[in-house]
């Protein structure tokens, strides 16, 4: 792989790591305050797991999908 590709992959990994940290923080803050129902808590935990598995799409992709329906 070229240096440019490796550099881009590292940047993408850093972005994914930041998103994971943000999701974990949101989950911690919301669950600590007990403002979430059990269903909401489970949904947040599932969303974090999906993100970790790479099963999510970008907001741009979601917007395009929603706008074409």
Buried (B, 14 or more C-beta within 10 A) or exposed (E): EEEEEEEEEEEEEEEEEEBEEEBEEEBEEBBEEEEBEEEEBEEBEEBBEEBEEEEBEEEEEEEEEEEEE
